[in-house]
Amino acid sequence: TVIRWSCVYADSPFDLNRDTADAYYHRDETNNNMQCRSCNVIINFTCSDGENDDQVDDDDFDENELLRNLNIDPSNPTEEQKLVQQSLLLLRQPSSNSEDVSPTSNAQLYGALEHIIEIASQATSISLPLCLSCSANVLSEQNRQIADLESECETYQKVISSLEEKVQQRERGRSAEQVPESQAATSDCENGFLKDVNKIMDMKRGLEEEVSKLNEESDRLSHLEETFWKQQRELTAATLRRQYEEAALTKAAFRAEQELEQLKRCNVYDDAFHIYYEGHFATINGFRLGRLPSQPVDWAEINAALGQVVLLLDIIAKRTPGFSFSKYELIPKGSFSRMGVKGDKSTYELYGSNDISIGKLWWYRRFDSAMVKFAACLKEYCEFAEARSGGKVIQYPIEEDLINGVSLKLQFNAEAKWTKALKFMLINLKYAVAWCAKQEVTD
């Protein structure tokens, strides 16, 4: 398909003022013709498939003749003429000896042509399409305007050159007249300028000295700032370490307080002197206290148990503030503990042996006396505890040698009753120890 069409591109110093895009061109929908926007002449765009050489022939299209009609020299065109020459479009269908291409419908070709005309109209100040005659007229008019502007510019340039020449002549004449008179003034001005230069140099030297001092002060301040930030970082690090240490110590103190509270709630006396029972016997730290015909406990075990009992009562008595025994004193010596009387040097044995002799009769009296004195000390401590707390501490009443009506004396007494009395005595001692531990926690 061959389409011949020409349009004019020209630079314009004026802004484009066009109508809407729908008024850019007019096209006849029936025969695909367009009207020139200047003279309304119908522009016929011939489309052919190339089979009829009479309708479309490349020889019939003389591009040089068209350029001459547009006043364009094909051998030496100007820049504007080059633009016009480049605006000539020729779309040709490939010849029969070329490679096969897909055919394009006339509607698509005219659609592409309309798009090209729209782009060209938007890029120039000329409403397209134009016929060849109008295009030549537009180009001639623009060439005439350009020639007028160039002539006007040359006239202005001549006037400016003439005025500049007159000004230079006037300046040269004036300078020649003022030379003798201005020499003295020039000399005075020169001296004044020299003085000013000297003052400026002095000011410059002063400023340089001041700048030097300021640089030294700046270096000193920079050093002080660096030292300050270094000390600040060290102080911050030290503060953080102190805070971590304080937090660790606070946590350790909190744990210690918790452990202390737990320890306060613990009965140390019960751990050191564990009072319990084993069958018919009361025990302290596993040592049985008493004898039975069916279970004859060795006196070494009984003596060890009595030594533990004396030591326990002596400890809680000393740990209780404001308390002391009035008549008797405890002398804990392990398996050979004794009971003493205040104001008297005599002591009474609180231990026995398996030896059978005549002297053992006298031993019974001294041992029973020591047991009664121990029971009196235990009663005195329990009464003091009841007076302090207002509660009941003595679980089994003690009356001289009787505990809950059972005698503590071993002589002329059955071993079963004596063992039972020792059991009551140890229960009273256990309650006394519990009160002492509670009192310490409360204090």
Secondary structure, 3 states (H helix, E strand, C coil): CCEEECCCCCCCCCCCCCCCHHHCCCEECCCCEEECCCCCCEECCCCCCCCCCCCCCHHHCCHHHHHHHCCCCCCCCCHHHHHHHHCCEEECCCCCCCCCCCCCCHHHHHHHHHHHHHHHHHHCCCCCCCCHHHHHHHHHHHHHHHHHHHHHHHHHHHHHHHHHHHHHHHHHHHHHHHHHHHHHHHHHHHHHHHHHHHHHHHHHHHHHHHHHHHHHHHHHHHHHHHHHHHHHHHHHHHHHHHHHHHHHHHHHHHHHHHHHHHHHHCCHHHHHCCEEEECCEEEECCEEECCCCCCCCCHHHHHHHHHHHHHHHHHHHHHCCCCCCCCEEEECCHHHCEEEECCCCCEEECCCCCCCCCCHHHHHHHHHHHHHHHHHHHHHHHHHHHHHHCCCCCCCCEECCEECCEECCCCCCCHHHHHHHHHHHHHHHHHHHHHHHHHHHHC
